[in-house]
Amino acid sequence: MFETYQTAFRLLDLGRASAMAMVILVVILLVASVELRLLRAEDAP
């Protein structure tokens, strides 16, 4: 995350920082999706 901040505000490369943030968002969504599926599988009878 700090690398994204530096890219955006210190290097003023907003396009690259936006792309980095989108990749981080996709990774977080994938991890959350897998975690939810695993938790649902444990609760199923």
Protein Blocks (a to p, Z undefined) as FASTA:
>chain_A
ZZmmmmmmmnopaklmmmmmmmmmmmmmmmmmmmmmmmmmmmpZZ
